[in-house]
Amino acid sequence: MTGEKPMNETCYKCSKYLAHPIFPYIGKCKELDIMTVEIREPCQKYVEQKIEEVKEIFEAGGILYCPVCKDPIYTFEEYLKHKEHKPSKNFLIDETIIEETYPG
């Protein structure tokens, strides 16, 4: 895929991006109120997640979730291992996920 930006230079890494909990390449931009699919270049509203904000989450007893590994993250040290996966405390709420679930 020529010309495609690396994942660390896309809206996927923006702090305003809400990733889908199952499909992290699908998400919503909170700032522009639009859905995004696949890897996109960041817009003018791009704001990278700040380390200080991540530390504050853990200091307050919060957790993050890794959308790639599907694991909860409880410490800053664990966060560093998953940093490239863009762990988040906020996710896109998929109200149609029940339609994708099989009974039984």
N, C-alpha and C positions, 0 to 999 in steps of 0.2 A: 504494500500500500504506500506508494510514493507520495511524499508531501504530508503524510499524516503526522501530527504533533505527538511527541511523547506524552504519556498519561500525566506527567507532572507539570505540564504546561497547558492544561485544559480546564474547562469549567468543572470537571470532576473533582478537582482539588480546591475549588472555591468554597469558602465557608458559608456561602449563601445557597449552596447546592444541596438539595435533599435527595439522597440516593434511595432507590427502591431497595427494600431489605433483601429481596431474593435476586434481583437482576440489577446490580450496581451500575450498569451502563445505561440504565433508564433512570431519569430523575426529573426534578423540577427546580427551576431557578426561583427562589423566594423573591428576589429583587425584581425580576422582569415578569414574574407570574406566567412562565412558559415551561412546557415540557421539553426535555432534551433526550435525544437517543444517540447512542454511540459517542465517540470522542469528538468533541468540538473545541474550537479555539475559544479562549476566554473573551468576554466582552469588556467594555470599559468599566463595568461595575465589579470586576473580579477582585476578590479579597481573599488572600491565602489564609488558611487557618493559622492562628498565632500560637506558638508554644506556651506563652503565658496563660492564654485562655484554657488550653488543655490541662495545664498544671492546676489551675483553679477548679476545674471540674473534679479532679481526683482529690484535691484538698478538701472539697466540700462533701466528699463521700460518694460522688457520682461515678458512673461507669460509662464506657463507650462500647460500641459494637462494631466489629469488623465485618463489612458486607461481603468481603471476598472469602474469608476463612469461616464466617458464620459463628464467631466466638465473641463472648463478652470480654471486655478488657477492664481490669480492675486497678491497674497501677500504671504510673508513668513509664516505668521500665518496659512493661508489656506493650504500651502504646508505641514506643520506639521501634519494636520489632514489627509492628503492623502499620507504621506510619505511611508507607507508600500505598496502602490499601484504602486510605482516607477513612479511618474510623470516625464515627459520628455519634452524637447523642440524639440527633434528630433524623427522622426518616420520612420519606414519602408515605402517606397512608394510602394504601391500595384498597379501595372499597369493593373492587371487583374480584379480589383474590379468591373469594369463596367459589366463584364460577370456574376457577382453574383447579379446584381441589376435587379429588375423586372420593366418593363415599366408600366406607369400609375400612 
